[in-house]
């Protein structure tokens, strides 16, 4: 063997200590937390699922249906007239793990499911309906 050959001997004590330390680090590390997502205006080419609260600083247009498992607040709610021109593509699913904040308009070409509150500064337009487990409020200006 040449001097450049890396020789690993599993019987050596140093490798056993390194393996034990790596195992202890994996066991002691806490669970990974979802990171918040911040975005400018966004268009999703299919359905979207958000595992956390959603805040949209603009309008929300959805070709399918909107469902929030918490309270839903918007300037006002509109029906299928304003979202009619969007094609419905049900095959694509975008999952956001954690809170989502959109600085601008959000367009979803499928369904939008939110596991938490949904707050929109502008109107919500959905062709498939708007529903929430919590209260649904339209702001009075």
C-alpha positions in Angstrom: 0.0 0.0 0.0 1.1 3.5 -0.7 1.1 6.3 1.9 -1.8 7.9 0.1 -4.2 5.1 0.7 -6.8 5.8 3.3 -6.9 2.8 5.7 -10.0 2.6 7.9 -9.9 0.0 10.7 -13.3 -0.5 12.4 -11.5 -2.1 15.3 -9.9 1.1 16.4 -11.3 2.9 19.4 -11.4 6.3 17.7 -13.9 5.1 15.1 -16.1 3.6 17.8 -16.1 6.9 19.7 -16.9 8.8 16.6 -19.8 6.5 15.7 -21.1 6.8 19.3 -20.9 10.6 19.2 -22.7 10.8 15.9 -25.5 8.5 17.3 -25.8 10.6 20.5 -26.0 13.8 18.4 -28.8 12.4 16.3 -30.7 11.2 19.4 -30.3 14.5 21.3 -31.2 16.8 18.4 -34.7 18.1 18.6 -37.3 17.7 15.9 -36.9 19.9 12.9 -39.2 22.9 12.8 -41.0 24.2 9.7 -39.6 27.4 8.5 -41.8 30.4 7.5 -42.1 31.0 3.8 -42.1 34.6 2.5 -42.9 35.4 -1.1 -43.7 38.1 -3.6 -46.7 37.7 -5.9 -47.0 33.9 -6.6 -48.9 31.7 -9.0 -49.3 28.0 -8.3 -50.0 25.8 -11.3 -52.1 23.3 -9.4 -53.4 22.9 -5.9 -51.7 24.2 -2.7 -51.7 22.9 0.8 -50.3 25.1 3.6 -49.5 23.5 7.0 -49.8 26.8 9.0 -51.3 30.2 8.8 -51.5 32.1 5.5 -51.3 35.9 5.1 -51.8 37.5 1.6 -51.1 41.2 1.2 -53.0 41.5 -2.0 -55.8 39.5 -3.7 -56.3 35.7 -3.6 -57.7 34.1 -6.7 -58.4 30.3 -6.7 -59.8 28.2 -9.6 -61.0 25.5 -7.2 -62.2 25.7 -3.7 -60.7 27.4 -0.6 -60.8 25.7 2.8 -59.2 27.0 6.0 -59.2 25.1 9.3 -59.2 28.4 11.3 -60.8 31.8 10.9 -60.9 33.3 7.4 -60.7 37.1 6.9 -60.8 39.1 3.7 -61.9 42.4 2.3 -64.8 40.6 0.7 -65.7 37.2 -0.9 -66.6 36.8 -4.6 -67.7 33.8 -6.6 -66.7 32.1 -9.8 -67.1 35.2 -12.1 -63.6 36.7 -11.3 -61.8 33.3 -11.2 -63.6 31.9 -14.3 -60.7 32.4 -16.7 -58.2 30.2 -14.8 -57.6 26.7 -16.1 -58.2 24.0 -13.4 -55.2 21.6 -13.1 -55.8 19.1 -10.4 -52.7 16.9 -10.8 -50.0 19.2 -9.2 -49.8 19.8 -5.5 -47.5 22.3 -3.8 -47.1 21.8 0.0 -45.8 24.6 2.3 -44.7 23.3 5.7 -45.0 26.3 8.0 -46.5 29.7 7.8 -46.8 31.4 4.4 -46.8 35.2 3.8 -47.3 36.5 0.3 -46.5 40.2 -0.4 -48.7 40.7 -3.4 -51.3 38.7 -5.2 -51.7 34.9 -5.0 -53.2 32.8 -7.7 -53.9 29.1 -7.3 -54.9 27.1 -10.4 -56.5 24.3 -8.2 -57.7 24.0 -4.6 -56.2 25.8 -1.6 -56.2 24.1 1.8 -54.9 25.9 4.8 -54.3 24.2 8.2 -54.7 27.4 10.2 -56.1 30.9 9.8 -56.3 32.6 6.3 -56.0 36.4 6.2 -56.2 38.3 2.9 -55.9 42.1 2.7 -57.9 42.2 -0.6 -60.7 40.0 -1.9 -60.9 36.2 -2.2 -62.3 34.9 -5.5 -62.9 31.2 -5.8 -64.8 29.2 -8.4 -65.3 26.1 -6.2 -66.5 27.8 -3.0 -65.0 29.2 0.2 -65.3 27.5 3.5 -63.6 27.5 7.0 -63.9 25.8 10.3 -63.7 29.1 12.1 -65.5 32.3 11.5 -65.5 33.9 8.1 -65.3 37.7 8.2 -65.5 40.4 5.5 -63.8 43.7 6.5 -65.9 46.8 6.7 -64.1 49.8 5.1 
